[in-house]
Amino acid sequence: MENKKIATREAYGSALLEFGGDSKIVVLDADLSKSTKTDLFKNKYPERFINMGIAEGNMMATAAGISTCNKTVFASTFAMFASGRAFEQVRNSICYPALNVKIGATHAGITVGEDGASHQTIEDIALMRALPNMTVISPADAVETRAAVKAAIETKGPFYLRLGRLACPVIFDENDYKFELGKGIEIASGNDLTIISTGYMVHLSLEASKLLENEGIKARVINIHTIKPIDRDIIVKAAKETGAILTVEEHSIIGGLGSAVAEVVVENCPVAMKRIGVNDKFGKSGKPDALLEKYGLTKEAIVSGAKELLGSKKK
C-alpha cells in the first residue's frame, strides 16, 4: 500500500496550530496564509497573528522587532520571497543580531509547478546557509517537519525552514522518530556508494536504492534534514566506508546540499562524488512531475547517476 502523502507546508501549518498554545509564539504572514497554511494558527490565535500584506522585507524587519520582546516569531511566505525579496532584512535585521525569528519558507523548488521560474526558488539554500547564525532545515516529510518546528521553537536564534507545496510520502513513524538538529539519519544501509539527499528528494532516493538493490548494488541512503550546521561526521564516515558520494536535491547544484557535502568531503576524505540537482538553469512552468522529469530529478535519474558514479569509483 502506498504511503500516505502530506505536503510539508501542510505539516508546518498543523505544527504551528499544535504548539500555538505557547503565548510567546507570534506568526506573521505576507498575505499567503491559505497557501502557507498559517491560517490554521490565525483561526485559533488571531491575537498573535499579523497579516503583513505583500511586503516581505517589512515582515522580516517587523518579525525581528517583535522577537526582541521575548517572543518566538514565525514569518511565513513563499521561499522565493523569503530568501530573495527579503534577503537584506533577513541578513541585517535577523541574522546579524541573531534574533529569535523562524522563517517558514513554503513552495520551495521546482515542484511549485505552473507558477514558473519567477516563483521556483532553487537558490535559497545557497543564500540562507551563507548567512552567519542561520540554521537551515529541509524536512523530508510531514513527521520530520513537525519535529523541525518543535526544535525551532525550543532553540533560540534564526531558522530557515524549507518547505514544499507538493504532497510527498510520509517516510517516518511519528511514534519513534527522533529529530536532532545537525544530525543526519542513515535510512538505508549499503557499502557500494552513499546517496545523500534532502527534502522532497529523500523518498525518491529511497526508491532509487531499492531499484539499485535489484541490480545487486547496495546504496547507503542518508537524509540530511539540517543543511546548516551539517553533520560532518556522518558524511566523513560514509565517504570512508563506501568510497563514493551522490548528492540529490531539488535545488541548484551550486551552493546547496551538494556544495555543502563537497566542502566536507574535500577537506576530510576526498572520494568520487557526483551531484544531482538543477544544473545552473531557471525553472519553467509545468506540472510538478513533468518538471522533475525535465530536470533529471527522478528515481531513474538517481539510479543512472549512481551507476555513473560507481564507474568513476572503479577507475
JOSUL-V807697 format. One record per backbone hydrogen bond with DSSP energy under -0.5 kcal/mol. CO is the residue of the C=O (numbers start at 1). NH is the residue of the N-H. Records with the same first field share a line. If there is no record, write none. Layout:
# JOSUL-V807697
CO = NH  NH
This chain:
# JOSUL-V807697
4 = 170
6 = 168
7 = 11
8 = 12
9 = 13
10 = 14
11 = 15
12 = 16
13 = 17
14 = 18
15 = 19
16 = 20
17 = 20
19 = 22
21 = 23
22 = 25
24 = 72
26 = 74
27 = 50
28 = 76
29 = 31  52  53
32 = 35  36
33 = 37  38  39
37 = 40
38 = 42
39 = 43
40 = 44
41 = 44  45
45 = 48
46 = 49
48 = 27
50 = 29  52
53 = 55
55 = 59
56 = 60
57 = 61
58 = 62
59 = 63
60 = 64
61 = 65
62 = 66
63 = 67
64 = 68
65 = 68
66 = 69
67 = 70  71
71 = 73
72 = 26
73 = 75  102
74 = 28  76
75 = 104
76 = 30
77 = 106
78 = 81  82
79 = 83  84
80 = 84  85
81 = 86
84 = 87
86 = 90
87 = 91
88 = 92
89 = 93  94
90 = 94  95
91 = 96
94 = 99
95 = 98
99 = 101
100 = 73
101 = 103  159
102 = 75  104
103 = 105  161
104 = 77  106
105 = 163
106 = 79
109 = 112
110 = 113
113 = 116
116 = 119  120
119 = 121
120 = 122
121 = 109
122 = 252
123 = 127
124 = 128
125 = 129
126 = 130
128 = 131
131 = 134
135 = 137  160
136 = 227  228
137 = 162
138 = 199
141 = 145
142 = 146
143 = 147
144 = 148
145 = 149
146 = 150
147 = 151
148 = 152
149 = 153
150 = 154
151 = 155
158 = 135
159 = 103
160 = 137  162
161 = 105  163
163 = 108
164 = 9
168 = 6
169 = 171
172 = 174
173 = 176  177
177 = 179
180 = 183
185 = 187  223
188 = 221
193 = 220
194 = 196  246
195 = 197  222
196 = 248
197 = 224
198 = 201
199 = 202
200 = 204
201 = 205
202 = 206
203 = 207
204 = 208
205 = 209
206 = 210
207 = 211
208 = 212
209 = 213
210 = 214
211 = 215
212 = 215  217
213 = 216
216 = 218
217 = 219
218 = 192  193
220 = 195
221 = 187  188
222 = 197  224
223 = 185  225
225 = 138  227
228 = 136
230 = 232
231 = 235
232 = 236
233 = 237
234 = 238
235 = 239
236 = 240
237 = 241
238 = 242  243
239 = 243
243 = 272
244 = 194
245 = 274
246 = 196
247 = 276
248 = 198
249 = 251
251 = 278
253 = 255
256 = 260
257 = 261
258 = 262
259 = 263
260 = 264
261 = 265
262 = 266
263 = 267
264 = 268
265 = 268  269
272 = 245
274 = 247
275 = 277
276 = 249
277 = 279
278 = 253  280
287 = 291
288 = 292
289 = 293
290 = 294
291 = 295
292 = 297
293 = 296
298 = 302
299 = 303
300 = 304
301 = 305
302 = 306
303 = 307
304 = 308
305 = 309
306 = 310
307 = 311
308 = 312
309 = 313
310 = 314
311 = 315
